[in-house]
Amino acid sequence: MKAGRLEAFTDGVVAIAITIMVLELKVPEDGSLAALAERVPILLAYVLSFINVGLYWNNHHHLLQATTRIDGRVLWANLFLLFWLSLVPFVIRWLDASDFSPVATASYGVVLGMAAIGYSLTERAIIACGGRESVVARAVGSDRKGKISLGLYALAIPLAFVLQWLSIALYILVILLWLVPDRRIERIVEE
C-alpha cells in the first residue's frame, strides 16, 4: 500500500484536532485587559499544544515522504498516534476547567507521552515494513530525541503532583527539543 492515503487521513485528523482546540477556547467575559489576562494561562496552553500537534504533523509528513510502502501494522500504529493527538483538545479543556489541577496537568503529559509512543510505534512499523536498509531505518537510527522525549514525559507526569511548574517546564523542554529542525530524513534522502 502507498503512504499517500495514510498521509491524507492523518492531515485531516490533525486539522480537526487543531480546529477543536481553538473552538474550545473561551473568550474573555468582557472587553477589558484584566479579563484577557485571566485567559492567558489557557491561551499559552493552546499555543504549546498547537506547536506540539504541529510538530507531530511536520515530522509525520517527513516520515511518510521517505516511506515507500506501508502495511496493516503501520495503519494501526498511526491510528494509535492519532487517537492520542485527538485527545489534546480534551486535556486542554480539562486544564482550563480545573484551573490547571495536578491531575489535569499530569494527564496532559500522559496524552503527549502516549502520542510520542504512538509516533515511535509508527516509525518502528514503517521500518519493519520497509526493512533495516530503508531510508526511514537509516534516518531514524537510535532515535535519541524520541527516547529523551519519552524520558522527560515519564519524569514530568509524576512531578505534576509535587512541583507542577517543573512538570510544565519539562513539557516545554520537549517542545524546544523538537523545535530544532530534525533533518535526519532529509539528509538520508539527499544522499
WOSULBEL-V693957 format. One record per run of one state. SS is the DSSP state (a for helix, b for strand, c for the rest). FROM is the first residue (numbers start at 1). TO is the last residue. If there is no record, write none. Layout:
ss: (SS | SS)
from: (FROM | FROM)
to: (TO | TO)
This chain:
ss: (c | a | c | a | c | a | c | a | c | a | c | a | c | a | c | a | c | a | c)
from: (1 | 4 | 24 | 33 | 66 | 72 | 87 | 88 | 98 | 102 | 131 | 135 | 141 | 144 | 160 | 164 | 180 | 184 | 191)
to: (3 | 23 | 32 | 65 | 71 | 86 | 87 | 97 | 101 | 130 | 134 | 140 | 143 | 159 | 163 | 179 | 183 | 190 | 191)
